Amino acid sequence: MGRRVSVSEEVIPDVPINVIDVPINFLNERQGWFLILLQHMNEGRAEHIAGEFGVSLKTARRDIEKLKEAGKIRFVGAKKTGRYEIIEG
């Protein structure tokens, strides 16, 4: 799917996520890769990010949550069988 990149854990792992204010238009490499995955495969989960970049599921879920907060993606369907989709616009 792309080149493998080793990404270390968050620099300050104990800081609550809502303390750090990240601009909406800022995407890290994992988030950009996830959007491309959704465009091409119409499927993507935190496990995909964790496997591709060697990060924890917690980090991958935070990446996805930031994309949702930024209005880039949304989850549709049931929790178990649903999927993320890109929000156009």
BELCOR-V420369 format. One record per pair of residues at least 12 apart in sequence whose ideal C-beta (glycine too) atoms are under 6 Angstrom apart, sorted by sequence separation. I is the first residue (numbers start at 1). GAP is how many residues later the second one is. D is the distance in Angstrom with one decimal. If there is no record, write none. Layout:
# BELCOR-V420369
i:I gap:GAP d:D
i:I gap:GAP d:D
This chain:
# BELCOR-V420369
i:73 gap:13 d:5.7
i:74 gap:13 d:5.7
i:46 gap:14 d:3.9
i:49 gap:14 d:5.9
i:34 gap:15 d:5.8
i:46 gap:15 d:4.7
i:71 gap:16 d:5.8
i:46 gap:18 d:5.9
i:30 gap:19 d:5.2
i:30 gap:23 d:5.4
i:31 gap:32 d:5.1
i:30 gap:33 d:5.0
i:31 gap:36 d:5.6
i:43 gap:40 d:5.9
i:44 gap:40 d:5.5
i:7 gap:46 d:4.7
i:24 gap:46 d:4.5
i:38 gap:46 d:6.0
i:5 gap:48 d:5.9
i:6 gap:48 d:5.4
i:7 gap:48 d:5.6
i:38 gap:48 d:5.4
